Amino acid sequence: MLATIAVVLLVLWLLGFFAFHVTTAVIHVLLIIAVVMVVLHFVRGRRGI
């Protein structure tokens, strides 16, 4: 779930940066959030039942 959200945020960042040439701080904040979520996903690892 967390990885999916990170991928969606990363795709939105790429789309906004390259397709629409939006260079506001919001785009970079989305990238930072996506990277943080990916790092948290790998740090937490899989939880057993």
Secondary structure, 3 states (H helix, E strand, C coil): CHHHHHHHHHHHHHHHHHHCCCCCHHHHHHHHHHHHHHHHHHHHCCCCC
